[in-house]
């Protein structure tokens, strides 16, 4: 899938993952402080039939297989900070995959500004 490109974790995602680890002991009533299960594994496209093969998952909701991923355009996007963000909802038959943000900064800006 992504063998010809060595993707690195975008700085914002790295910072958020570190922040979650740091703050989690202070908010034990929150399963995940950001509301997502954050991760970074360039080999993980989500594993569902509706998950694009050129996607790299960075967040799961923990429900119904819904996950968010960088869309790499088969390696054309080399900096994941600039990659479009997709939402894959395997249970939303007929509309499983859609672009939800232009990049990870916009994704989290939209997510956190909604609160």
N, C-alpha and C positions, 0 to 999 in steps of 0.2 A: 504494500500500500504506500508507505512513505519511505521506502528504503533508500531512495536516491537523495533525500533531503534530511539533513540533521536539524530537526526542529528543537528550539530551546523554549523554555517556559517564558511567556511574556512577563515583563517586570510587574505589571499590575496584578496578575494572577499570583505570582510568587509572593508579593507583598500581602495580598489578601489571605493566602494560605498561612503565612507566618502570623498574621494578625489573629486569625481564628485560633491557632494553637495557643497564642499568648492570652487571649481573652476568655477562652472556653472555661478555664477553672473559675472565673469570676461570674459566669452566667450558666451554672449547671442546669438550669431549667430550660435552656435552649439546646436542642439537639445539634444545631449548626448555627452559629451566630449570623452568618450571611443569609441563611435560609436555603442554602444549597450544600450538597456534598461535593466539595471541590477536590480536584485531582488533576494530575498531568501525567499522561502516558501516551506518547506519540503513536504507539501501536494500537491504541484503543479507539475504534470508530463507533463504539456503542453496542455492536454485536447483534443488532436487530436487522431483519430483512429491509426495514425502511431506513436504516442508517446508511448514509452515503459512504462508499468505500474510501473516499478522500476526506473524511471528517476526522477530527481529533477531539474527543470528548474532554471537557474540562469541568463540567458540573452535572450533577444528577439531582432530581427533586426527591427521590426516594419513593416515588409513586408511579405506578403504571409504566415504568420504563422510560419516562420522560427525561430527556437529557439535552444538554446544550453543548455545541461543538464548534470548533473552528472549521471553516470550509476552505480547504487548501487549493482547490481547483487543480487537483492532480499535480501538485508541486509548483504550480505557477506562483502561488503566494509563498514567499520564503520567510517572511517575518509575520509570525502569528499575531502580533499586535495590530497588524493591518488586515487580517483575515476577516471576512464576513462571519457573523455568528448565526448559527441555525439552531432551531428548536426541533427536536425529533420527538414526536409523541406517537409511539407505536400503536396506541389504542384509538387514535383519531383517524379511523379508516377513511381513506380518500383524501386526507389532508395531513399526512403524517409528518412532512418535513416542510419547514418554511424559514425564510431568513427573518431574523428578529432585530438585528442591529448591524451596523456597518463594520463594527470592530468591538473588541472587548471593552474599551473605555466607554463607548456609547452604551453597550449592554449594561454595565454596572451603573452608569449614570442614570439610565432609565429605571433600573431596578431599585436603586436607593432613593431616587427622587420621588418614588411612588409612595413613600412612607411618611 
